[in-house]
Each structure stands twice: as structure tokens, then as C-alpha cells.
Amino acid sequence: MENELDPRFADTIFVVEANSFELHMLWSMHSHDGSIENTCVPYRRYEWEPDCFGSTVKVGEIGGKDILITFFWNTIDGHRVAFYERCSWCIDFYQVETWLLENCNPKWDGNRRAHCNAMNFHHCLDAIDELNKK
């Protein structure tokens, strides 16, 4: 567990709440190297480069027990995206949310919060598409 804020947060353009299975499924659906196909509506595909080194952050405590979240980064079409999951026995959603707002709160479209869960990953892809147009 690290005490200092990981430098990768500085250029993170979007934050996605996703466990390891959800992250793998998103990669499978949206990476050029992925293997899942949808015959009705084709998935948008991107260059996707995983960063294999994660980071665990202590965001607070409950009753002397640490509240931990783990981050993994992926570069999607040249843009750094952070994926995180809660990984401790004790979780306080308010403390996790507060930590994210204070330490990793990128904006999209100037004022929209660039944060979603795996089910709403299309928001992250929309942000990447907009950045790619610039």
C-alpha cells in the first residue's frame, strides 16, 4: 500500500468503478484484441494498453479497520483511464467517494464529472471519442 498519491492520477482522464472481471469484459468487448462480438450492434473498438502495476490506497478507517481501494490503469487510444474497486473487508461508500472527489476527479466537457461504473462505460468511451476529435 502506498502513502503517496500515484503520479498516474495526474493525467487520468476518466475513472471507472470496475472489478477485475468487469475490467476484463470491457477489454474483451472494446479492445482491438478482444474476442467478444455482438452481431446486432458492433462494439466500438480501441487501442487498449494495460498497465500491469496497480496501486492500493487507504481512504479511511472504520473501527480501526482500513478502508482500501485498488486502482489499475489502462491507456485507451492514448488516454489514461483509472479502474478501481473496493478491496477491504470494511467499506464506507462516503469515505471512498470523498477520497475520489479530493484526489482523482477529472472533468469531461469542462464541468461533467468523468466517473462511471462498468455498466455505464459508454460514457468513458464517449469522452475518449471527443478527445480523439481534438
Rosetta constraint file for C-alpha pairs under 8 A:
AtomPair CA 1 CA 55 HARMONIC 6.95 0.50
AtomPair CA 1 CA 56 HARMONIC 5.05 0.50
AtomPair CA 1 CA 57 HARMONIC 6.12 0.50
AtomPair CA 1 CA 58 HARMONIC 7.48 0.50
AtomPair CA 2 CA 6 HARMONIC 7.92 0.50
AtomPair CA 2 CA 55 HARMONIC 7.00 0.50
AtomPair CA 2 CA 56 HARMONIC 6.41 0.50
AtomPair CA 2 CA 57 HARMONIC 6.23 0.50
AtomPair CA 3 CA 57 HARMONIC 7.41 0.50
AtomPair CA 3 CA 58 HARMONIC 7.99 0.50
AtomPair CA 5 CA 9 HARMONIC 7.48 0.50
AtomPair CA 5 CA 103 HARMONIC 8.00 0.50
AtomPair CA 6 CA 55 HARMONIC 7.27 0.50
AtomPair CA 8 CA 12 HARMONIC 6.44 0.50
AtomPair CA 8 CA 73 HARMONIC 7.95 0.50
AtomPair CA 9 CA 82 HARMONIC 7.80 0.50
AtomPair CA 9 CA 103 HARMONIC 7.84 0.50
AtomPair CA 9 CA 104 HARMONIC 6.20 0.50
AtomPair CA 11 CA 80 HARMONIC 6.57 0.50
AtomPair CA 12 CA 79 HARMONIC 7.48 0.50
AtomPair CA 12 CA 80 HARMONIC 4.91 0.50
AtomPair CA 12 CA 81 HARMONIC 5.45 0.50
AtomPair CA 12 CA 82 HARMONIC 6.37 0.50
AtomPair CA 12 CA 104 HARMONIC 7.85 0.50
AtomPair CA 12 CA 106 HARMONIC 6.92 0.50
AtomPair CA 13 CA 79 HARMONIC 6.67 0.50
AtomPair CA 13 CA 80 HARMONIC 5.92 0.50
AtomPair CA 13 CA 81 HARMONIC 5.85 0.50
AtomPair CA 13 CA 82 HARMONIC 7.99 0.50
AtomPair CA 13 CA 106 HARMONIC 5.70 0.50
AtomPair CA 13 CA 107 HARMONIC 7.39 0.50
AtomPair CA 13 CA 108 HARMONIC 7.84 0.50
AtomPair CA 13 CA 114 HARMONIC 7.01 0.50
AtomPair CA 14 CA 80 HARMONIC 7.36 0.50
AtomPair CA 14 CA 81 HARMONIC 5.02 0.50
AtomPair CA 14 CA 82 HARMONIC 6.32 0.50
AtomPair CA 14 CA 106 HARMONIC 6.17 0.50
AtomPair CA 14 CA 107 HARMONIC 7.80 0.50
AtomPair CA 14 CA 114 HARMONIC 4.89 0.50
AtomPair CA 14 CA 115 HARMONIC 5.82 0.50
AtomPair CA 14 CA 124 HARMONIC 6.34 0.50
AtomPair CA 15 CA 81 HARMONIC 5.96 0.50
AtomPair CA 15 CA 82 HARMONIC 4.78 0.50
AtomPair CA 15 CA 83 HARMONIC 5.90 0.50
AtomPair CA 15 CA 84 HARMONIC 7.55 0.50
AtomPair CA 15 CA 104 HARMONIC 7.72 0.50
AtomPair CA 15 CA 105 HARMONIC 7.76 0.50
AtomPair CA 15 CA 106 HARMONIC 7.65 0.50
AtomPair CA 15 CA 114 HARMONIC 6.26 0.50
AtomPair CA 15 CA 115 HARMONIC 4.69 0.50
AtomPair CA 15 CA 116 HARMONIC 6.56 0.50
AtomPair CA 16 CA 81 HARMONIC 7.44 0.50
AtomPair CA 16 CA 82 HARMONIC 6.12 0.50
AtomPair CA 16 CA 83 HARMONIC 4.70 0.50
AtomPair CA 16 CA 84 HARMONIC 6.35 0.50
AtomPair CA 16 CA 115 HARMONIC 5.75 0.50
AtomPair CA 16 CA 116 HARMONIC 5.04 0.50
AtomPair CA 16 CA 117 HARMONIC 5.19 0.50
AtomPair CA 16 CA 118 HARMONIC 6.48 0.50
AtomPair CA 16 CA 121 HARMONIC 7.27 0.50
AtomPair CA 16 CA 124 HARMONIC 7.85 0.50
AtomPair CA 17 CA 83 HARMONIC 5.68 0.50
AtomPair CA 17 CA 84 HARMONIC 5.01 0.50
AtomPair CA 17 CA 85 HARMONIC 5.86 0.50
AtomPair CA 17 CA 115 HARMONIC 7.87 0.50
AtomPair CA 17 CA 116 HARMONIC 6.31 0.50
AtomPair CA 17 CA 117 HARMONIC 4.47 0.50
AtomPair CA 17 CA 118 HARMONIC 6.14 0.50
AtomPair CA 18 CA 22 HARMONIC 5.45 0.50
AtomPair CA 18 CA 23 HARMONIC 5.79 0.50
AtomPair CA 18 CA 83 HARMONIC 5.95 0.50
AtomPair CA 18 CA 84 HARMONIC 5.79 0.50
AtomPair CA 18 CA 85 HARMONIC 5.74 0.50
AtomPair CA 18 CA 117 HARMONIC 6.16 0.50
AtomPair CA 18 CA 118 HARMONIC 5.34 0.50
AtomPair CA 19 CA 23 HARMONIC 6.13 0.50
AtomPair CA 19 CA 83 HARMONIC 7.95 0.50
AtomPair CA 19 CA 84 HARMONIC 6.90 0.50
AtomPair CA 19 CA 85 HARMONIC 5.34 0.50
AtomPair CA 20 CA 24 HARMONIC 6.14 0.50
AtomPair CA 21 CA 25 HARMONIC 6.21 0.50
AtomPair CA 22 CA 26 HARMONIC 6.14 0.50
AtomPair CA 22 CA 118 HARMONIC 6.41 0.50
AtomPair CA 23 CA 27 HARMONIC 6.18 0.50
AtomPair CA 23 CA 83 HARMONIC 7.51 0.50
AtomPair CA 23 CA 118 HARMONIC 7.55 0.50
AtomPair CA 24 CA 28 HARMONIC 6.08 0.50
AtomPair CA 25 CA 29 HARMONIC 6.14 0.50
AtomPair CA 26 CA 30 HARMONIC 5.96 0.50
AtomPair CA 26 CA 31 HARMONIC 7.90 0.50
AtomPair CA 26 CA 118 HARMONIC 7.60 0.50
AtomPair CA 26 CA 121 HARMONIC 8.00 0.50
AtomPair CA 27 CA 31 HARMONIC 5.17 0.50
AtomPair CA 27 CA 34 HARMONIC 6.18 0.50
AtomPair CA 27 CA 48 HARMONIC 7.50 0.50
AtomPair CA 28 CA 33 HARMONIC 7.33 0.50
AtomPair CA 28 CA 34 HARMONIC 3.90 0.50
AtomPair CA 28 CA 35 HARMONIC 5.47 0.50
AtomPair CA 28 CA 36 HARMONIC 5.59 0.50
AtomPair CA 29 CA 34 HARMONIC 5.82 0.50
AtomPair CA 29 CA 35 HARMONIC 6.88 0.50
AtomPair CA 29 CA 36 HARMONIC 5.20 0.50
AtomPair CA 29 CA 37 HARMONIC 6.88 0.50
AtomPair CA 29 CA 43 HARMONIC 6.33 0.50
AtomPair CA 29 CA 44 HARMONIC 7.96 0.50
AtomPair CA 29 CA 45 HARMONIC 7.49 0.50
AtomPair CA 30 CA 34 HARMONIC 6.56 0.50
AtomPair CA 30 CA 43 HARMONIC 6.14 0.50
AtomPair CA 30 CA 44 HARMONIC 5.72 0.50
AtomPair CA 30 CA 45 HARMONIC 4.45 0.50
AtomPair CA 30 CA 46 HARMONIC 5.99 0.50
AtomPair CA 31 CA 45 HARMONIC 5.11 0.50
AtomPair CA 31 CA 46 HARMONIC 4.98 0.50
AtomPair CA 31 CA 47 HARMONIC 5.98 0.50
AtomPair CA 31 CA 48 HARMONIC 5.51 0.50
AtomPair CA 32 CA 45 HARMONIC 5.31 0.50
AtomPair CA 32 CA 46 HARMONIC 5.61 0.50
AtomPair CA 32 CA 47 HARMONIC 5.98 0.50
AtomPair CA 32 CA 48 HARMONIC 7.29 0.50
AtomPair CA 37 CA 42 HARMONIC 6.89 0.50
AtomPair CA 37 CA 43 HARMONIC 7.08 0.50
AtomPair CA 38 CA 42 HARMONIC 5.35 0.50
AtomPair CA 38 CA 43 HARMONIC 6.60 0.50
AtomPair CA 46 CA 76 HARMONIC 6.38 0.50
AtomPair CA 46 CA 77 HARMONIC 5.87 0.50
AtomPair CA 47 CA 75 HARMONIC 7.98 0.50
AtomPair CA 47 CA 76 HARMONIC 5.67 0.50
AtomPair CA 47 CA 77 HARMONIC 4.92 0.50
AtomPair CA 47 CA 78 HARMONIC 7.74 0.50
AtomPair CA 48 CA 74 HARMONIC 6.84 0.50
AtomPair CA 48 CA 75 HARMONIC 5.78 0.50
AtomPair CA 48 CA 76 HARMONIC 4.56 0.50
AtomPair CA 48 CA 77 HARMONIC 6.36 0.50
AtomPair CA 49 CA 74 HARMONIC 5.61 0.50
AtomPair CA 49 CA 75 HARMONIC 5.02 0.50
AtomPair CA 49 CA 76 HARMONIC 6.39 0.50
AtomPair CA 50 CA 73 HARMONIC 6.50 0.50
AtomPair CA 50 CA 74 HARMONIC 4.31 0.50
AtomPair CA 50 CA 75 HARMONIC 6.26 0.50
AtomPair CA 51 CA 72 HARMONIC 6.94 0.50
AtomPair CA 51 CA 73 HARMONIC 5.45 0.50
AtomPair CA 51 CA 74 HARMONIC 5.45 0.50
AtomPair CA 51 CA 75 HARMONIC 7.50 0.50
AtomPair CA 52 CA 72 HARMONIC 7.32 0.50
AtomPair CA 52 CA 73 HARMONIC 7.78 0.50
AtomPair CA 53 CA 72 HARMONIC 6.84 0.50
AtomPair CA 53 CA 73 HARMONIC 7.92 0.50
AtomPair CA 54 CA 70 HARMONIC 6.88 0.50
AtomPair CA 54 CA 71 HARMONIC 5.45 0.50
AtomPair CA 54 CA 72 HARMONIC 4.58 0.50
AtomPair CA 54 CA 73 HARMONIC 7.10 0.50
AtomPair CA 55 CA 70 HARMONIC 5.62 0.50
AtomPair CA 55 CA 71 HARMONIC 5.14 0.50
AtomPair CA 55 CA 72 HARMONIC 6.68 0.50
AtomPair CA 56 CA 68 HARMONIC 6.62 0.50
AtomPair CA 56 CA 69 HARMONIC 5.69 0.50
AtomPair CA 56 CA 70 HARMONIC 4.25 0.50
AtomPair CA 56 CA 71 HARMONIC 6.25 0.50
AtomPair CA 57 CA 68 HARMONIC 5.55 0.50
AtomPair CA 57 CA 69 HARMONIC 5.45 0.50
AtomPair CA 57 CA 70 HARMONIC 6.27 0.50
AtomPair CA 57 CA 71 HARMONIC 7.97 0.50
AtomPair CA 58 CA 66 HARMONIC 6.44 0.50
AtomPair CA 58 CA 67 HARMONIC 5.66 0.50
AtomPair CA 58 CA 68 HARMONIC 4.57 0.50
AtomPair CA 58 CA 69 HARMONIC 6.68 0.50
AtomPair CA 59 CA 66 HARMONIC 7.71 0.50
AtomPair CA 59 CA 67 HARMONIC 5.67 0.50
AtomPair CA 59 CA 68 HARMONIC 6.01 0.50
AtomPair CA 59 CA 69 HARMONIC 7.35 0.50
AtomPair CA 59 CA 95 HARMONIC 6.50 0.50
AtomPair CA 59 CA 96 HARMONIC 6.15 0.50
AtomPair CA 59 CA 99 HARMONIC 6.02 0.50
AtomPair CA 60 CA 66 HARMONIC 6.05 0.50
AtomPair CA 60 CA 67 HARMONIC 5.19 0.50
AtomPair CA 60 CA 68 HARMONIC 7.59 0.50
AtomPair CA 60 CA 95 HARMONIC 6.47 0.50
AtomPair CA 60 CA 96 HARMONIC 7.95 0.50
AtomPair CA 61 CA 65 HARMONIC 5.25 0.50
AtomPair CA 61 CA 66 HARMONIC 4.52 0.50
AtomPair CA 61 CA 67 HARMONIC 5.31 0.50
AtomPair CA 62 CA 66 HARMONIC 6.63 0.50
AtomPair CA 62 CA 67 HARMONIC 7.14 0.50
AtomPair CA 62 CA 90 HARMONIC 6.83 0.50
AtomPair CA 62 CA 91 HARMONIC 7.88 0.50
AtomPair CA 62 CA 92 HARMONIC 7.69 0.50
AtomPair CA 65 CA 90 HARMONIC 6.65 0.50
AtomPair CA 66 CA 88 HARMONIC 7.14 0.50
AtomPair CA 66 CA 90 HARMONIC 6.93 0.50
AtomPair CA 67 CA 87 HARMONIC 7.97 0.50
AtomPair CA 67 CA 88 HARMONIC 5.80 0.50
AtomPair CA 67 CA 89 HARMONIC 7.66 0.50
AtomPair CA 67 CA 90 HARMONIC 5.75 0.50
AtomPair CA 67 CA 91 HARMONIC 5.55 0.50
AtomPair CA 67 CA 92 HARMONIC 7.13 0.50
AtomPair CA 67 CA 96 HARMONIC 7.98 0.50
AtomPair CA 68 CA 86 HARMONIC 6.13 0.50
AtomPair CA 68 CA 87 HARMONIC 5.65 0.50
AtomPair CA 68 CA 88 HARMONIC 5.21 0.50
AtomPair CA 68 CA 91 HARMONIC 7.64 0.50
AtomPair CA 69 CA 84 HARMONIC 6.59 0.50
AtomPair CA 69 CA 85 HARMONIC 5.57 0.50
AtomPair CA 69 CA 86 HARMONIC 4.33 0.50
AtomPair CA 69 CA 87 HARMONIC 5.33 0.50
AtomPair CA 69 CA 88 HARMONIC 7.19 0.50
AtomPair CA 69 CA 96 HARMONIC 7.77 0.50
AtomPair CA 70 CA 84 HARMONIC 5.38 0.50
AtomPair CA 70 CA 85 HARMONIC 5.53 0.50
AtomPair CA 70 CA 86 HARMONIC 6.40 0.50
AtomPair CA 70 CA 87 HARMONIC 6.41 0.50
AtomPair CA 71 CA 82 HARMONIC 6.35 0.50
AtomPair CA 71 CA 83 HARMONIC 5.53 0.50
AtomPair CA 71 CA 84 HARMONIC 4.32 0.50
AtomPair CA 71 CA 85 HARMONIC 6.84 0.50
AtomPair CA 72 CA 82 HARMONIC 5.82 0.50
AtomPair CA 72 CA 83 HARMONIC 5.20 0.50
AtomPair CA 72 CA 84 HARMONIC 6.29 0.50
AtomPair CA 73 CA 80 HARMONIC 6.61 0.50
AtomPair CA 73 CA 81 HARMONIC 5.60 0.50
AtomPair CA 73 CA 82 HARMONIC 4.51 0.50
AtomPair CA 73 CA 83 HARMONIC 5.98 0.50
AtomPair CA 74 CA 80 HARMONIC 5.84 0.50
AtomPair CA 74 CA 81 HARMONIC 5.41 0.50
AtomPair CA 74 CA 82 HARMONIC 6.61 0.50
AtomPair CA 74 CA 83 HARMONIC 7.76 0.50
AtomPair CA 75 CA 79 HARMONIC 5.13 0.50
AtomPair CA 75 CA 80 HARMONIC 4.42 0.50
AtomPair CA 75 CA 81 HARMONIC 6.06 0.50
AtomPair CA 76 CA 80 HARMONIC 6.41 0.50
AtomPair CA 76 CA 81 HARMONIC 7.01 0.50
AtomPair CA 76 CA 128 HARMONIC 7.80 0.50
AtomPair CA 77 CA 128 HARMONIC 7.48 0.50
AtomPair CA 77 CA 132 HARMONIC 7.94 0.50
AtomPair CA 79 CA 128 HARMONIC 7.13 0.50
AtomPair CA 86 CA 91 HARMONIC 7.22 0.50
AtomPair CA 91 CA 96 HARMONIC 7.88 0.50
AtomPair CA 92 CA 96 HARMONIC 6.40 0.50
AtomPair CA 93 CA 97 HARMONIC 6.06 0.50
AtomPair CA 94 CA 98 HARMONIC 6.03 0.50
AtomPair CA 95 CA 99 HARMONIC 6.10 0.50
AtomPair CA 96 CA 100 HARMONIC 6.26 0.50
AtomPair CA 97 CA 101 HARMONIC 6.19 0.50
AtomPair CA 98 CA 102 HARMONIC 6.25 0.50
AtomPair CA 99 CA 103 HARMONIC 5.91 0.50
AtomPair CA 99 CA 104 HARMONIC 7.69 0.50
AtomPair CA 100 CA 104 HARMONIC 4.93 0.50
AtomPair CA 100 CA 105 HARMONIC 6.08 0.50
AtomPair CA 101 CA 105 HARMONIC 5.12 0.50
AtomPair CA 105 CA 113 HARMONIC 6.80 0.50
AtomPair CA 105 CA 114 HARMONIC 6.98 0.50
AtomPair CA 105 CA 115 HARMONIC 7.63 0.50
AtomPair CA 106 CA 113 HARMONIC 6.34 0.50
AtomPair CA 106 CA 114 HARMONIC 5.41 0.50
AtomPair CA 106 CA 115 HARMONIC 7.73 0.50
AtomPair CA 107 CA 111 HARMONIC 5.66 0.50
AtomPair CA 107 CA 112 HARMONIC 5.37 0.50
AtomPair CA 107 CA 113 HARMONIC 4.76 0.50
AtomPair CA 107 CA 114 HARMONIC 4.98 0.50
AtomPair CA 108 CA 112 HARMONIC 4.90 0.50
AtomPair CA 108 CA 113 HARMONIC 5.97 0.50
AtomPair CA 108 CA 114 HARMONIC 5.22 0.50
AtomPair CA 108 CA 127 HARMONIC 6.61 0.50
AtomPair CA 114 CA 124 HARMONIC 7.29 0.50
AtomPair CA 115 CA 124 HARMONIC 7.69 0.50
AtomPair CA 116 CA 120 HARMONIC 5.85 0.50
AtomPair CA 116 CA 121 HARMONIC 6.40 0.50
AtomPair CA 116 CA 123 HARMONIC 7.13 0.50
AtomPair CA 116 CA 124 HARMONIC 7.38 0.50
AtomPair CA 117 CA 121 HARMONIC 6.31 0.50
AtomPair CA 120 CA 124 HARMONIC 7.89 0.50
AtomPair CA 121 CA 125 HARMONIC 6.58 0.50
AtomPair CA 122 CA 126 HARMONIC 6.03 0.50
AtomPair CA 123 CA 127 HARMONIC 6.28 0.50
AtomPair CA 124 CA 128 HARMONIC 6.29 0.50
AtomPair CA 125 CA 129 HARMONIC 6.08 0.50
AtomPair CA 126 CA 130 HARMONIC 6.22 0.50
AtomPair CA 127 CA 131 HARMONIC 6.23 0.50
AtomPair CA 128 CA 132 HARMONIC 6.07 0.50
AtomPair CA 129 CA 133 HARMONIC 6.45 0.50
AtomPair CA 130 CA 134 HARMONIC 6.95 0.50
